[in-house]
Amino acid sequence: MLVAICDDSPDDLALLRGYCRQYDPGLAVRTYSSAKELLASYPTEKPDIVFMDIEMEPPNGFEAAQRLRAERDGPVIVFTTQTLNYAVRGYGLALRYLPKPIDYDTFSQVLELALRERTPQKISVSSDSGTEILNVSELYWFEVYGHNVCFHLADGRELQVRCTFSSILEQVRPYAFAQIHKSYCVNLAFVERAEPNSVTLTDGAALPVGRSFVKSFRERLGNYLRGR
């Protein structure tokens, strides 16, 4: 994982580099004093995450972010700025804005979010035949019956594994999933229609929403649709 910091202020470069070291001494960090320098190094040094100052000599951080995001598998970008004048223009380019001066607690929270965004979203499922790695983006929903959990996947497969429902719920907790029933959990990305007591997924599955899960499901779905 390579983190790039681009800022024309030596003090801010040193501050954010120090924050990265404090968060994880093992992180690879590169610093750039201009957007031009950062763009010239790309893709020889291809960062996964970029903390980008906006107010710099041309090209400014906003213009550089546009170029980077146009690249295939471009980096996650976090704008660092003393003004939010670019906030609307930057919608869809940056994961977050960090207003200066930046404190460590805020920085570490955003870095954690960026790392999670950049890290492939996968869960591991162990069975007697071995361990299978499942892409979260390909998992429609899963259900439990008895001592088994059945995973319904985008390629039409149904993978049945002997494991606990709670162990899988814990693995998908950071992702866009919602438990809707004591026996069902769904990927919110595949919800096609939500009724008061049921939900229909894009694979055609129609599942009941348990009475005790109605409120939490609605809140989770609403937050997901609002991008929260």
Secondary structure as UniProt FT lines:
FT   STRAND          2..6
FT   HELIX           10..23
FT   TURN            25..26
FT   STRAND          28..32
FT   HELIX           35..41
FT   TURN            42..44
FT   STRAND          49..53
FT   HELIX           61..70
FT   TURN            72..73
FT   STRAND          76..81
FT   TURN            85..93
FT   STRAND          96..99
FT   HELIX           104..118
FT   STRAND          122..127
FT   TURN            128..129
FT   STRAND          130..135
FT   HELIX           136..138
FT   STRAND          139..145
FT   TURN            146..147
FT   STRAND          148..153
FT   TURN            154..155
FT   STRAND          158..162
FT   HELIX           165..172
FT   TURN            173..174
FT   STRAND          177..181
FT   TURN            182..183
FT   STRAND          184..187
FT   HELIX           188..190
FT   STRAND          191..195
FT   TURN            196..197
FT   STRAND          198..201
FT   TURN            202..203
FT   STRAND          206..208
FT   HELIX           211..213
FT   HELIX           214..225
FT   TURN            226..227
//
